Amino acid sequence: MPNRVVISRDSKPIPCEECGLPTLHVARLVSGDGTLLGQTMVCTACRRHRSDVDAVAVQ
């Protein structure tokens, strides 16, 4: 199983410096066997936006 990024359901979002929306979360990096590898910040809005831009660029 690959490594995963896990956002806690209890995570309180804060404003993202990139998009300005309150969608930035602290997330855990977890290996395939469940070992905690570290933490990172994840903006769920920027991630969706990047996916939309990539899809448009490919067309």
N, C-alpha and C positions, 0 to 999 in steps of 0.2 A: 504494500500500500504506500502511496507517495506521501510526502509531507503535506500538512494542511495548515491553513490559517483559520483560527477559531475565534469568533467574536462572541463574548458572553452576552446572554440575553439581558443581564443586569447592567451592561455597559451604558454609561450616560454619554451620549455624543456631544462633541464640542465643535465650534466653528472651524472649518478647514481653511488653512491659509491659501490654498490653491483656488477653490471654487467659492468660498465664503459661506457655504451651507453648513448647518449644524449636523454634519454626518461623519465626523472623524471619531473613530473608536480605537481603543487599545485592544489589540488582538494577540492571542498566543500562537506561536509557531510550534506545531506538534508533529513529531515524526510518525511514520506509519505504525510503529509499535506503541504509540501513546506517550513517548518520552517528550517532556517539555524542552524545546530547543532555545526558546527566547521569546521576546515580545516585540511587537512593532505597532506602528500606527497605520490604520487603514481607513481611507475615505470611501464610503460606499457610493457616493454620488460621482466622484471623479472616476472611479472604476467603471461605472456604467457609461459615463461620457466617453472615456477612452475606447470602450468597446464599440460605441456608436460611430466614432470618428474612424476607427480601424475598418469597420464594415463599409463606410462610405468610400474610404480611400481605395479599397480593394475593387469596388465596382467599376 
